[in-house]
Amino acid sequence: MANIPEIVWRSPQGEIVACVEKIKVLRENLEEIRQVCQDALEDAVLMGCDDAQFRTVLTELVQKLENPYKGG
């Protein structure tokens, strides 16, 4: 998991999330996401797609993610 930098996670109120297990889960999730995105990028490039366009599509996809807990 060397590709994922150490991140100081914070709550919406700005408090540091210090639970080791929570940090471990977040780190594992990010590594899984990184690997899936890497595999998808490689597939796109092998199929003749522009890698810059693929990165733009990924960025737009992330921007459209919704928080199902917001406001509740």
Secondary structure, 3 states (H helix, E strand, C coil): CCCCCCCCCECCCCCECCCHHHHHHHHHHHHHHHHHHHHHHHHHHHCCCCHHHHHHHHHHHHHCCCCCCCCC
